[in-house]
Structure formats: C-alpha cells, structure tokens
C-alpha cells in the first residue's frame, strides 16, 4: 500500500478576509436587479421611439 504524501498548506494563514467590514451604503440584491431591469427597459424604449 502506498503512503500518503503530506504537503503543507501553501497559503498558511496569509489570506485574510474581512467579514466584519460594514459598508455605509447597503443595497439589497432585489433592488439592484430591479434597477437593472428598469435601465434595460428604458434603453429598449429609447431605441424604439
């Protein structure tokens, strides 16, 4: 039976993600999708007329 090769982790805690950062401006994803749909509809209306 072959032995398992153990390789140390390459990033070793060097990558840090700041989860506690809070932005002053928070927008719900639903609002962003709605704004995109409105902009697309407006663009279509501008091309038609």
Secondary structure by P-SEA (a helix, b strand, c coil): cbbbbbbcccccccccccccccccccccaaaaaaaaaaaaaaaaaaaac
